Every structure is written in structure tokens, then in C-alpha cells.
Amino acid sequence: MHSILIKRGLQFLVSVAFCSGITAFALLNGSAMVAGPNANTSQETTVSLERAPVEEAAEALTNDHAAPKRSVKPKKRQPTLLPVVSQKDILARHQQLADSVLRSVHPGCRNTLKNFYVRYDNPDQRGLGGGNTIIVTGNVPDAEFRALLVHECAHLIDLTAIQGTRAAGPTSFQDGSQMMYADDPSVSFYAISWIDHDTKNRGAKDADFVSGYASWDMFEDFSETYTYYMLQRDAFIERAKTNPALAMKLAWMQQNLPSEPLGIGTAWNKTIPWDTTKLAYTWTNAVEVAKK
């Protein structure tokens, strides 16, 4: 090992440790005090040395002892998928799509989702969501797969992530046998069009729902409205201009689940769709773009 300390001026000092031979020497104005490996401290020999330029000494040391330089190309960092979607029985393409959706929708979905399944056996239902589980079919185009996952995420946001408290008191709304309480934010959404989970308000009409499927019950109303809000924002805004019920639902989404849209949808064509997950859109979410 070599250690060099060089100072300009009248005096400079270099100390060098060798494995054999001369074990140490000190240079002072061109001469050296040398002690051999067996020498006592009282034995000293003066050797006359010529002072080498600093640049030459540094170059010699570098050439003799420096490690060879290698150009190492940094490895491209692979994005880490959410554990819930990183499963060997899910196609890699669907893992990527699901990861992108879950990172983009309201965090209430990914924070409560514990079980995620993609079926490739042509199930009767394209998607199911509730509690902490989502099941979707993988036998659909990518755009529909994303939209289905947004829809099912909305069920988890509605029924699992958003909760009321017993102290606030019961309401007329229930999820099966589970009571929904007055301070549950979803209750104010349901009340726009529903008396209870499957009974519409008097005077409610088809145009008050973003899709035909949304009018099925209050839970599908919530999920279809959220999907429409995330993927068909411009059409939603256009329809809300002339429909008070849709205007209230849009305002509820903006206040309680604020988010930039995940896609650019189709223009409102005056025809109420049956299913928002079947509508065409261009995926524009920032999370997926950042990975590319």
C-alpha cells in the first residue's frame, strides 16, 4: 500500500510502506533517511535522491497501482409490481395493466384489496368486487380489462374503504345485513336517486343514471358513476349541464373522490349506454406513462 503527501515549497514529505526491502524513508530537500528491515533506530543512512516532478510521481503511481478503468453500463431498473397483482397464474400483461389501474384510482381500493384474481375460463360474470376481493376476466381487450377493474375498485371504495360509525345512527340503506350509518359519505350519494338499496326515488328516470346498469341498484349506480367519472369525464360534464341528478352525482365525485381522469372518452351522443366499461376511451394515466 502506498500513501503520498506532497507539498510545494522548500520541503515535502512522502511516506511509503513496502512489503520487503526498504520499509520506510523520508525525503527532505532531495536526500533520504533510510532504515532497512533489520536496522535499529540508531542506524541511519543518507541517500542522495533527485526530486521528481509532482506530475511524474503521481503518473507513475497511477500507472503502477491504479485499478484498470471499466465502463459499466447501469442496469435499467425494473418497476416493482404491487404484490397483490404479482402472481404466477396472472399473465404478465394483466399484471402490468392491473398495477397501473390500482396505482391510479382512489387509494381506498389498493389499500383494502387483499385478493386479486384474473380468470381465463370464460366466467359468466366479467367482474366481481366486494370486501377485500376483486375477480375479473382476462378474456377481454385491454381497454375493457382496465375499465372492469376501475368498476370493481369502485365497489371496494364504496363498501370497504368508505365507512360510517355506529354512533351516527342507522339509515334506510343496507349492504345485505350490514347497516350503513348516517356519516358514511356514500349515503349522500345513494340518496340522490334511491330510497333503499334497490328502490329508486319517486320521479327518478333513466336519464338520471350514467348507464342502464347504473339503474340496477345503488351499488351499481356508485360503481358505474365512478367509472364514467374516471374514463368518460367530458361526456359526464356535458350531461350534467342539463340533468340535476347527474350534476349532483358529478359534484359528489369531485368532492369526495377528487382525481384527474384516467382516460379521454367518447363524446356524448345523446344515447345512454348500458355499460360504461364497454365505452371506448384512450388511456392517459400518468402512472403508466411514467414507466415507459
C-alpha positions in Angstrom: 0.0 0.0 0.0 1.3 3.4 -0.9 0.4 6.7 0.8 1.7 10.0 -0.7 1.5 13.5 0.8 3.2 16.1 -1.4 3.6 19.8 -0.5 5.1 22.5 -2.7 7.8 24.7 -1.2 11.1 24.1 0.4 10.1 20.8 1.9 7.8 17.9 1.0 7.3 14.6 2.6 6.5 11.2 1.2 6.0 8.1 3.3 5.9 4.7 1.7 5.3 1.3 3.2 6.8 -1.7 1.4 6.3 -5.4 2.0 10.1 -6.1 1.8 13.4 -4.2 1.3 13.3 -0.6 2.4 10.4 -0.3 4.9 10.3 3.4 5.2 12.1 6.5 4.1 11.6 10.3 4.4 12.6 12.8 1.8 13.8 16.2 2.7 15.2 18.6 0.1 16.4 15.8 -2.2 18.0 13.4 0.4 16.6 10.5 2.3 16.9 8.9 5.7 16.6 5.1 5.1 16.1 2.3 7.6 16.5 -1.3 6.4 14.2 -4.1 7.5 16.8 -5.2 10.2 18.1 -1.8 11.1 17.9 -0.4 14.5 16.6 3.1 15.0 20.1 4.3 15.7 21.4 3.1 12.3 20.6 5.6 9.5 22.0 6.0 6.0 21.7 9.1 3.9 21.0 8.6 0.2 21.0 11.4 -2.3 17.9 11.5 -4.5 16.8 13.8 -7.2 13.4 15.3 -6.7 10.9 14.1 -9.3 8.2 16.4 -10.6 4.9 16.0 -8.8 3.1 15.1 -12.0 5.6 12.4 -12.9 5.4 10.8 -9.4 1.6 10.8 -9.5 1.6 9.4 -13.0 4.0 6.6 -12.1 2.0 5.6 -9.0 -1.2 5.7 -11.0 0.2 3.6 -13.8 1.7 1.0 -11.5 -1.1 0.6 -8.9 -4.4 2.0 -10.1 -7.1 -0.5 -10.9 -8.0 -0.6 -14.6 -10.9 1.6 -15.6 -14.0 -0.2 -16.9 -17.1 1.3 -18.4 -20.1 -0.2 -16.7 -23.4 0.4 -18.2 -26.0 0.9 -15.5 -28.8 -1.7 -15.5 -32.2 -0.5 -16.2 -34.3 -0.6 -13.1 -37.3 -2.8 -13.4 -40.5 -1.4 -12.0 -41.8 -3.2 -8.9 -45.4 -4.5 -9.2 -47.8 -4.4 -6.3 -47.6 -7.7 -4.5 -51.4 -8.3 -4.9 -51.1 -8.5 -8.7 -47.7 -10.1 -9.0 -48.9 -13.7 -9.2 -47.7 -16.5 -11.4 -51.2 -17.5 -12.6 -51.9 -14.0 -13.9 -50.5 -13.1 -17.4 -47.6 -10.6 -17.3 -49.7 -8.2 -19.4 -52.6 -8.3 -17.0 -50.2 -7.8 -14.1 -49.0 -4.6 -15.7 -52.5 -3.4 -16.5 -53.8 -4.1 -13.0 -50.8 -2.5 -11.4 -51.3 0.7 -13.4 -55.0 0.9 -12.5 -54.6 0.2 -8.8 -51.9 2.9 -8.5 -54.2 5.4 -10.3 -57.6 5.0 -8.8 -58.5 6.2 -5.3 -56.1 4.6 -2.8 -59.0 3.2 -0.9 -59.1 0.3 -3.4 -55.4 -0.8 -3.3 -55.3 -0.3 0.5 -58.2 -2.7 1.1 -57.6 -5.1 -1.7 -56.1 -8.4 -0.4 -57.2 -10.9 -3.0 -57.0 -10.3 -6.8 -57.9 -13.0 -9.4 -57.9 -13.0 -13.2 -60.0 -15.8 -14.7 -59.3 -17.2 -18.1 -62.1 -19.8 -18.2 -64.9 -17.6 -19.7 -66.8 -16.9 -16.4 -70.4 -15.9 -16.6 -69.7 -12.6 -15.0 -66.9 -10.4 -16.3 -66.1 -8.9 -12.9 -66.9 -9.1 -9.2 -65.8 -6.9 -6.4 -66.6 -6.6 -2.7 -65.0 -6.8 0.8 -61.3 -7.2 0.0 -61.5 -9.2 -3.2 -61.7 -8.5 -6.9 -62.2 -11.0 -9.7 -62.1 -10.0 -13.3 -62.0 -11.9 -16.6 -58.8 -11.9 -18.7 -60.7 -12.7 -21.9 -61.4 -9.2 -22.9 -59.5 -6.4 -24.7 -57.0 -4.4 -22.6 -59.2 -1.3 -22.5 -62.2 -3.3 -21.2 -59.9 -5.0 -18.7 -58.9 -1.7 -17.2 -62.4 -0.4 -17.2 -63.7 -3.5 -15.5 -61.0 -3.1 -12.8 -61.9 0.6 -12.3 -65.6 -0.5 -11.9 -64.7 -3.3 -9.4 -62.4 -1.0 -7.5 -65.3 1.4 -7.0 -67.2 -1.3 -5.1 -64.2 -1.7 -2.7 -64.0 2.1 -2.3 -67.7 2.3 -1.7 -68.3 -0.6 0.6 -65.0 -1.2 2.3 -62.8 1.9 2.2 -65.6 4.4 3.0 -67.3 3.6 6.2 -69.6 5.3 8.7 -69.8 4.9 12.5 -72.4 3.3 14.7 -72.7 6.5 16.8 -74.0 8.4 13.8 -77.1 6.2 13.7 -78.6 3.9 11.1 -80.1 4.8 7.7 -82.5 3.1 5.3 -79.6 1.8 3.3 -78.0 -1.6 3.9 -75.4 -3.8 2.3 -77.1 -7.2 2.8 -77.4 -7.4 6.6 -74.8 -4.8 7.2 -76.3 -1.4 8.3 -75.0 1.7 6.7 -74.7 4.7 9.0 -75.6 8.3 8.6 -72.0 9.6 8.5 -71.0 7.2 5.7 -70.2 9.5 2.7 -71.7 7.0 0.3 -75.2 7.5 1.9 -75.4 11.0 0.5 -74.6 9.6 -3.0 -77.3 6.9 -2.7 -79.9 9.4 -1.6 -79.7 11.3 -4.9 -81.6 8.5 -6.7 -82.5 5.8 -4.1 -84.8 5.2 -1.1 -83.1 2.0 -0.2 -80.6 -0.3 -1.9 -82.9 -1.3 -4.8 -85.8 1.2 -4.6 -85.5 4.4 -6.7 -86.7 7.7 -5.6 -90.1 8.7 -6.9 -89.7 10.5 -10.2 -86.3 9.1 -10.9 -85.8 8.5 -14.6 -83.3 6.7 -16.9 -81.5 9.9 -17.7 -80.6 10.3 -14.1 -78.1 7.4 -14.4 -74.9 7.3 -16.3 -75.8 3.9 -17.8 -78.6 1.4 -17.9 -76.6 -0.9 -15.5 -76.3 2.0 -13.0 -80.0 2.0 -12.5 -79.9 -1.7 -11.4 -79.3 -0.8 -7.7 -77.5 1.8 -5.6 -74.2 -0.1 -5.6 -74.0 -0.4 -9.3 -75.1 3.3 -9.6 -72.0 4.2 -7.5 -69.6 2.0 -9.4 -70.8 2.9 -12.9 -70.8 6.6 -12.0 -67.2 6.3 -10.7 -66.1 4.5 -13.9 -67.8 7.2 -16.0 -66.2 9.9 -13.9 -62.7 8.4 -14.4 -62.9 7.4 -18.1 -65.7 9.5 -19.7 -65.3 12.8 -17.8 -66.1 15.1 -20.7 -69.4 13.3 -21.5 -70.3 13.3 -17.8 -69.8 17.0 -17.5 -71.8 17.6 -20.7 -74.8 15.5 -19.5 -74.7 17.1 -16.0 -75.3 20.5 -17.5 -78.9 19.6 -18.2 -79.7 16.9 -15.6 -79.8 17.9 -11.9 -79.4 14.3 -10.6 -76.2 13.8 -12.7 -75.0 17.2 -11.7 -75.3 16.2 -8.0 -73.5 12.8 -8.7 -70.7 14.6 -10.5 -70.3 17.1 -7.7 -70.3 14.2 -5.1 -67.4 12.5 -7.0 -65.5 15.8 -7.3 -65.8 16.5 -3.6 -65.3 13.0 -2.2 -63.1 11.3 -4.7 -61.2 14.1 -6.5 -58.9 12.8 -9.2 -57.7 13.6 -12.7 -59.4 11.4 -15.3 -57.6 8.3 -16.4 -58.8 8.4 -19.9 -60.2 10.6 -22.7 -63.6 9.2 -23.5 -66.1 9.5 -26.4 -68.3 12.5 -26.9 -71.8 12.4 -25.6 -74.0 11.1 -28.4 -77.4 11.5 -26.7 -77.7 7.8 -26.2 -77.5 6.3 -22.6 -75.1 3.4 -22.7 -75.9 0.2 -21.0 -72.4 -0.5 -19.5 -69.7 2.2 -19.0 -67.0 -0.5 -19.2 -67.8 -1.1 -22.8 -67.3 2.6 -23.9 -64.3 3.5 -25.9 -61.6 5.7 -24.4 -57.9 6.5 -24.7 -55.9 5.6 -21.6 -53.9 8.6 -20.4 -53.0 8.0 -16.8 -49.7 9.5 -15.7 -48.5 6.4 -13.7 -48.3 4.2 -16.8 -46.7 6.9 -18.9 -44.0 7.5 -16.3 -43.0 3.8 -16.5 -42.3 4.0 -20.3 
